[in-house]
Amino acid sequence: MAPQKLIDYERRRIENIKRNDEMLASLQVHSKINELSAATKRQRVQRTEKKSKTEAPIVVRQSLRTRGMQPDPSTAGGLKDESVDILKVYKLRIKKSPRESGPLSMKDAYDGTTSDRKLIETILGVSNKSHLSSIEGIDGGSCNSIVGVLENENFRYPSRVRGSVDLGSLKLEEKNIARVVPGRILALRFFPSTDMKMISVGNNFGYVGFWNVDSIKEDGDGIYRYHPHSGPVSGIVIQPFCLSKMFTCGYDGFIQLMDVEKEAFDLVYSGDHPIFSVSQRPNDVRSLYFSEGRGRGQLHTLDERAGKSSTSWTLHEDRINTIDFNSENSNIMATSSTDGTVCIWDLRHIDADKPKSLKTVSHKKSVYSAYFSPSGSCLATTSGDDEVGLLSGANYEDTSVIYHYNRKGLWYYTFRAIWGWDDSYIFTSNKKGGVDVISTAERSVVTLESPYVSSIPCRFDAHPYEVGMLAWATIGSHVYLWTSC
């Protein structure tokens, strides 16, 4: 068969291909491409070899909980009992706010759907006629003008109200229950005022919440929430002479001052370690006392004006859980610690290098709290060894213990016990969801129970000026307000 003739289109295409190949050959394009491809391949091989030498192997970690196993308390940071630090429990990676100074406006920190103007107006209105306004020289002016009177060395704060309470008269009404913040409540305080029923709380997510019980009908549920911390809120201090100022501390290492007059949260202290407790010494309006650092046992004083720690002591071998001052002698301070000890100190005689306590009492496990009674003559301690300790006598030389089951199988939770309005009763948690009231005279226990309570109490506060008004929060995030009928 004779070969077919090419049409003109195909003949021209073949000629163009041949001409292009001759042009590329003259320019040596193909050799350049081959050289570039080889160089790129060498670079990729070198990078792969370098990466394989320096990069650590990837390890996939799974928590005990995801593997269906219960966490082992004995391995949790060396604690002496089943109370595990909340940082370990939640595996929190607390990231500090980028701001190191300057205020955070209440507006920016507010986490609510309704306006917080009613809360601000209520606090400012009550602050201007605070419990101290009836004292000579204090006319309900600004906080700065009040401080000048309070710093007089002869001035003495009015003490908390004292009186006996009939336990049978304590009642919980359904309307006096509120979910103020989500999560677990770690700090709870009454506002020290007879002009309003206001409760402030802090939770494990860094929120600070307010419950204005009196304004429920006129202002919705009376609940307001702010988010000033990036870690759990561990302590609250409300200025008794200026209700528009409230300090909060947290595991993020911050101490914030909520100044309602300025409508801002001022950062008054920033440290590198978690802060576990904060307290204010009576008759010392400028200073705060706070404990910092897990496994450190350090106590610091904060000068609000300077914004830094002015004095530091190492008082314990492990973290300090509570700080409390004697109401009759503000130089006497008690600290409780995870190292299993309770110490009583005289602030006038604490050596900076080797501080020596007036009294030290040891428990078998961590001590969760140590608080002075309203008269200052007794000290109650709470520990994971199932004991509530009592110290009394002129120099707290008399010690006794009352058995109380302080463990509930909840390894992330700790008991604390507070005094009521006299030295007769101590209020603490009950593992079944009630409140155990311990009689110091009879060493007997009465339990406050209610069908409205469905979880275990975790934090308590007795109203400083209202006998028979008791607030407590549960691990289920609810706040309960008991009153005396």
C-alpha positions in Angstrom: 0.0 0.0 0.0 1.4 3.4 -1.0 2.0 5.8 1.9 -0.7 8.4 2.4 0.2 12.0 1.6 0.1 14.5 4.5 -2.3 17.3 4.3 -0.9 20.8 4.5 -1.9 21.4 8.2 -0.1 18.2 9.4 3.0 19.0 7.3 3.2 22.5 8.7 2.8 21.2 12.3 5.7 18.8 11.9 7.9 21.5 10.5 7.1 23.8 13.4 7.9 21.1 16.0 11.3 20.4 14.3 12.1 24.1 14.1 11.3 24.6 17.9 13.4 21.6 18.9 16.4 23.0 16.9 15.9 26.4 18.7 15.7 24.9 22.2 18.8 22.8 21.4 20.7 25.9 20.4 19.7 27.6 23.7 20.5 24.5 25.8 17.2 24.9 27.7 16.8 21.2 28.4 20.2 20.9 30.1 19.4 23.9 32.3 16.1 22.4 33.4 17.8 19.1 34.3 20.4 20.9 36.4 17.7 22.9 38.3 15.6 19.8 38.9 18.7 17.9 40.3 19.6 20.8 42.6 16.0 21.0 44.0 16.0 17.3 44.7 19.3 17.6 46.6 17.9 20.4 48.8 14.8 18.4 49.6 16.9 15.3 50.6 19.1 17.5 52.9 16.1 19.1 54.6 14.5 15.7 55.2 17.8 14.3 56.7 18.1 17.3 59.0 14.5 17.1 60.2 14.8 13.4 61.0 17.8 14.1 63.2 16.4 17.0 65.2 12.7 16.4 65.4 11.5 14.6 68.5 9.1 11.7 68.1 5.4 12.5 68.3 3.8 11.0 71.4 0.1 10.7 71.6 -1.0 11.2 75.2 -4.3 10.1 76.7 -5.6 11.0 80.1 -6.7 8.4 82.5 -10.3 9.6 82.1 -10.3 9.0 78.3 -8.9 5.5 78.9 -11.8 4.8 81.4 -9.5 4.9 84.4 -9.9 6.9 87.7 -7.0 9.3 88.4 -4.6 8.2 91.1 -4.5 10.8 93.9 -1.2 9.6 95.2 0.6 10.7 92.0 -1.0 14.2 91.9 1.9 16.6 92.5 3.0 14.9 95.8 -0.1 15.9 97.8 -0.5 14.1 101.0 -4.2 13.2 100.5 -6.8 12.9 97.8 -7.3 16.6 97.4 -5.7 17.3 94.0 -4.8 20.8 92.9 -7.4 22.1 90.5 -4.6 22.9 88.0 -3.8 19.2 87.8 -7.4 18.2 87.6 -8.4 20.3 84.6 -4.9 20.2 83.0 -5.3 24.0 82.7 -3.0 25.9 80.5 -3.5 29.3 81.9 -2.6 32.1 79.6 -2.1 35.4 81.1 -3.7 38.5 79.7 -1.2 40.4 77.5 -1.8 43.6 79.5 0.7 44.1 82.3 -0.8 47.3 83.7 -3.7 49.6 83.1 -7.4 49.0 83.7 -9.8 46.6 82.1 -13.2 48.3 81.7 -16.1 46.6 83.4 -17.9 46.9 80.0 -15.3 44.8 78.3 -15.2 42.2 81.1 -19.0 42.0 81.3 -20.5 38.7 80.2 -24.2 39.3 80.2 -27.2 39.9 77.9 -28.7 42.7 79.9 -27.1 46.0 81.1 -25.1 46.0 84.3 -26.1 49.6 85.0 -28.4 48.6 87.8 -25.6 46.7 89.6 -23.3 49.7 89.3 -25.9 52.1 90.6 -26.8 49.8 93.5 -23.3 49.3 94.7 -22.4 53.0 94.4 -25.6 54.0 96.2 -25.0 51.6 99.1 -21.3 52.4 99.3 -22.1 56.1 100.0 -24.0 55.0 103.1 -21.9 52.0 104.1 -21.8 50.4 107.5 -19.0 52.9 108.5 -20.9 56.0 107.6 -22.4 56.4 111.0 -18.9 56.7 112.6 -17.7 60.2 113.5 -15.6 61.7 110.8 -17.0 59.5 108.0 -19.8 61.1 106.1 -20.2 58.7 103.2 -17.8 60.6 100.9 -15.4 59.1 98.4 -13.2 56.1 99.2 -10.1 58.3 99.3 -11.6 60.7 101.8 -12.7 57.8 104.0 -9.2 56.2 104.0 -7.7 59.3 105.6 -10.0 58.8 108.7 -9.4 55.0 108.8 -5.6 55.4 108.7 -5.7 57.2 112.1 -3.9 54.9 114.5 -6.6 55.3 117.1 -9.4 54.2 114.7 -10.9 50.8 115.3 -13.1 49.0 112.8 -16.6 48.0 114.0 -16.6 44.3 114.7 -18.8 41.8 113.0 -22.2 41.4 114.6 -22.3 38.8 117.3 -25.3 36.8 118.5 -26.7 33.3 119.0 -28.9 31.7 116.5 -31.6 29.1 116.8 -30.7 26.4 114.3 -34.3 25.4 114.0 -35.1 28.8 112.6 -32.8 28.5 109.7 -34.8 28.0 106.5 -34.1 27.8 102.8 -36.8 29.2 100.5 -36.9 28.2 96.8 -36.6 31.9 95.7 -33.3 32.1 97.5 -31.5 29.8 95.1 -29.5 31.0 92.1 -27.0 29.8 89.5 -24.7 32.8 89.6 -21.8 31.4 87.5 -21.1 28.2 85.6 -18.7 25.7 86.9 -17.4 25.2 90.5 -17.5 28.1 92.9 -14.2 28.5 94.7 -14.8 31.8 96.5 -17.9 33.3 98.1 -18.5 36.6 100.0 -21.4 38.6 101.3 -21.2 42.4 100.8 -20.7 43.8 104.3 -23.9 45.9 104.3 -27.3 45.9 105.9 -28.7 48.0 103.1 -28.7 45.2 100.5 -28.4 41.4 100.1 -25.5 41.0 97.7 -23.3 38.0 97.2 -20.2 37.8 95.1 -18.6 34.6 93.9 -15.6 33.4 91.8 -15.4 30.2 89.8 -12.9 27.9 88.3 -13.1 29.5 84.9 -12.0 33.0 86.0 -15.5 34.5 86.3 -16.7 36.8 89.0 -20.4 36.9 89.6 -22.8 39.0 91.6 -26.3 38.1 92.9 -28.4 41.0 94.1 -31.0 39.1 96.0 -33.2 42.2 96.7 -33.5 43.2 93.0 -34.9 40.0 91.6 -38.4 41.4 91.0 -37.3 44.7 89.6 -34.2 43.7 87.7 -34.7 40.3 86.2 -32.8 37.6 88.1 -30.4 40.1 89.7 -27.3 38.2 88.4 -24.3 39.8 86.7 -21.1 38.1 85.5 -17.6 39.4 84.6 -14.5 37.7 83.3 -11.4 39.5 84.7 -9.2 36.4 85.3 -7.8 33.8 82.9 -7.6 31.1 85.6 -9.7 30.0 88.7 -10.6 32.7 91.1 -9.3 31.7 94.5 -10.2 34.6 96.8 -12.4 37.7 97.2 -11.9 40.7 99.6 -14.6 43.4 99.7 -13.5 46.7 101.4 -15.8 47.1 104.4 -15.3 50.9 104.4 -15.8 51.3 100.6 -18.1 48.7 99.1 -17.3 50.0 95.6 -13.9 48.3 95.8 -13.4 44.6 95.7 -10.2 42.6 95.3 -10.0 39.2 93.6 -7.1 36.9 93.2 -6.6 33.9 90.9 -4.5 31.0 89.7 -3.4 33.3 86.8 -1.1 35.1 89.3 -3.2 38.3 89.2 -4.8 40.4 91.9 -7.5 42.6 90.4 -9.2 45.6 92.0 -12.7 46.0 90.8 -13.4 49.7 91.2 -17.1 50.4 90.6 -16.5 54.2 90.8 -14.1 54.0 87.9 -16.1 51.1 86.3 -12.9 49.2 85.7 -10.8 46.3 86.9 -7.3 47.6 87.9 -4.4 45.1 87.8 -2.7 45.8 91.2 -0.4 42.8 91.2 0.9 40.3 88.6 3.1 37.4 89.6 4.6 34.3 88.0 2.9 31.8 90.3 -0.8 31.0 91.2 -2.3 32.9 94.1 -4.3 30.6 96.4 -5.7 33.0 99.1 -6.0 36.6 100.0 -7.0 38.5 103.2 -7.0 42.0 104.6 -5.8 42.8 108.0 -8.2 44.8 110.1 -7.1 48.4 110.6 -4.8 48.2 107.6 -6.7 49.7 104.7 -3.7 49.9 102.3 -2.3 46.4 102.5 -3.4 42.9 101.4 -1.9 39.6 102.5 -1.8 36.8 99.9 -0.2 33.4 99.4 1.6 32.6 96.2 3.1 29.5 94.6 2.4 25.9 94.8 5.0 24.0 96.9 6.4 27.3 98.1 4.5 28.3 101.3 5.2 32.0 100.8 3.1 34.8 102.2 3.3 38.3 100.8 2.0 41.7 101.7 0.8 43.9 98.9 1.0 47.7 99.1 -1.9 48.8 96.9 -0.4 52.2 96.2 3.0 50.7 95.1 1.4 47.8 93.2 4.0 45.4 94.4 4.9 43.0 97.3 6.5 44.9 100.1 7.2 42.0 102.5 7.6 38.3 101.9 8.0 35.3 104.3 8.3 31.6 103.8 6.0 30.3 106.5 5.3 26.7 105.3 6.8 23.9 103.2 3.9 23.9 100.9 1.1 26.2 99.6 -0.9 28.3 102.1 -4.6 27.6 101.7 -6.1 30.2 104.1 -5.0 33.4 105.9 -7.1 34.8 108.8 -6.7 37.5 111.4 -7.8 37.6 115.0 -10.7 40.1 115.3 -9.6 41.2 118.8 -5.8 41.5 118.0 -5.1 42.1 114.3 -1.4 41.4 114.9 -2.3 37.7 115.4 -2.6 35.7 112.1 -3.4 32.1 111.4 -2.3 30.2 108.2 -3.3 26.7 107.1 -1.2 24.7 104.6 -1.1 21.6 102.4 2.0 20.6 104.3 -0.3 19.4 107.1 0.2 22.2 109.6 -1.6 25.2 111.1 0.5 28.1 112.4 -0.4 31.1 114.5 1.9 34.1 114.1 2.5 37.5 115.7 3.2 39.9 112.9 5.2 42.1 115.2 7.7 39.4 115.7 8.2 37.5 112.4 11.9 37.2 111.5 12.4 37.5 107.8 15.0 34.7 107.6 13.7 32.2 110.1 10.1 33.0 111.0 9.0 31.3 114.2 5.3 30.7 115.0 3.6 31.2 118.3 1.8 27.9 117.9 2.0 25.0 115.4 -0.5 22.2 115.2 0.1 19.2 112.8 -2.5 17.1 111.1 -2.0 13.9 109.3 -3.0 15.3 105.9 -3.4 18.7 104.2 -5.2 21.4 106.2 -7.9 23.1 104.1 -8.7 26.0 106.5 -8.0 27.7 109.8 -10.3 30.5 111.0 -10.6 32.4 114.3 -13.9 32.5 116.1 -15.8 35.8 116.3 -14.4 36.5 119.8 -10.9 35.5 118.7 -10.5 33.1 121.6 -10.7 29.9 119.5 -9.3 28.7 116.2 -11.1 26.0 114.1 -9.1 23.9 111.6 -10.2 21.5 108.9 -8.1 18.7 107.4 -8.3 15.8 105.1 -7.6 13.5 108.0 -11.3 13.6 109.0 -10.8 15.9 111.9 -12.0 19.4 112.8 -9.5 20.8 115.3 -10.2 23.3 118.0 -7.5 25.5 119.6 -8.4 27.6 122.7 -6.9 29.1 125.8 -5.0 32.3 126.5 -2.2 31.1 124.2 -4.1 28.5 122.2 -2.5 25.9 124.3 -5.7 23.8 124.6 -6.2 21.5 121.6 -9.0 19.1 120.9 -10.4 17.4 117.8 -13.9 16.5 116.6 -14.3 13.6 114.2 -15.9 14.7 110.9 -15.8 12.8 107.6 -13.9 15.3 105.4 -13.6 13.1 102.4 -16.3 12.3 99.9 -14.6 10.3 97.2 -14.4 13.5 95.1 -10.7 13.9 94.7 -10.9 17.4 93.3 -12.8 18.9 96.3 -11.8 20.1 99.8 -13.7 20.8 103.0 -13.6 24.2 104.8 -15.4 25.1 108.0 -16.4 28.6 109.1 -17.8 30.1 112.3 -21.3 31.5 112.7 -22.0 34.6 114.7 -20.6 33.5 118.0 -18.3 30.8 119.3 -21.1 28.3 119.6 -21.2 26.7 116.1 -19.0 25.8 113.2 -20.5 25.2 109.8 -19.0 22.7 107.3 -19.9 20.4 104.5 -21.9 17.2 104.6 -21.0 14.5 102.1 -24.7 13.9 101.4 -25.5 17.4 100.4 -26.4 19.1 103.7 -24.5 21.4 106.1 -23.2 20.0 109.3 -23.3 22.4 112.3 -20.9 21.4 115.0 -21.6 22.5 118.6 -18.3 23.5 120.2 -19.8 23.1 123.7 -21.5 19.7 123.2 -19.3 18.3 120.4 -22.5 17.3 118.7 -23.5 17.7 115.0 -26.8 18.8 113.6 -27.3 18.7 109.8 -29.2 21.4 107.9 -31.0 19.8 104.9 -33.4 20.9 102.3 -35.2 19.1 99.4 -34.0 22.0 97.2 -30.3 21.0 97.6 -29.1 18.4 95.1 -25.2 18.7 95.4 -22.5 19.0 98.0 -21.7 22.4 99.6 -18.2 23.7 98.9 -17.9 27.3 100.2 -19.6 29.2 103.0 -20.0 32.7 104.4 -21.9 34.1 107.3 -23.3 37.6 106.8 -21.1 39.9 109.0 -24.0 42.1 110.1 -27.1 39.8 109.9 -27.3 37.0 112.4 -28.9 33.9 110.9 -28.1 34.8 107.3 -25.9 32.1 105.8 -24.8 31.6 102.2 -23.2 28.6 100.7 -22.3 27.3 97.2 -22.2 23.8 95.9 -20.0 22.0 93.4 -23.0 22.2 91.1 -22.5 26.0 90.7 -25.6 27.1 92.7 -25.7 29.5 95.6 -28.1 29.0 98.5 -29.2 31.7 100.9 -30.4 30.5 104.3 -32.2 32.9 106.6 -33.5 32.9 110.1 -37.3 33.1 110.2 
